[in-house]
Amino acid sequence: MTVDADGHSGSVRCRLQRADGSTVQDGSFALSDEGYGARGAPCPAGTAPVTGVGMLTADGSVLAGARFSRYHR
C-alpha cells in the first residue's frame, strides 16, 4: 500500500475488512511530514476473504479506505 495523504503525518494502522464482517489489524507504518508512506505485507490468514481495507490515524479516525468489488477465495 502506498499513501499520499497531504497534510497528515505520524503513524497509521492498516485494518482489513473480511466478507463475514470481521476486521483484523494488519500492522502500521509511518507517514513522512509530507504525508507519504508505504507498506507491504502478506495478508493474515483467515476463513473469510478480504473485501476492503482502511487506514486509521493514531486516534482511530479513518484516513482512507477502499472496498474491493471482487475477491478470490
Secondary structure as UniProt FT lines:
FT   STRAND          2..4
FT   TURN            6..7
FT   STRAND          10..18
FT   TURN            19..20
FT   STRAND          23..31
FT   TURN            33..34
FT   STRAND          36..38
FT   STRAND          50..56
FT   TURN            58..59
FT   STRAND          62..67
//
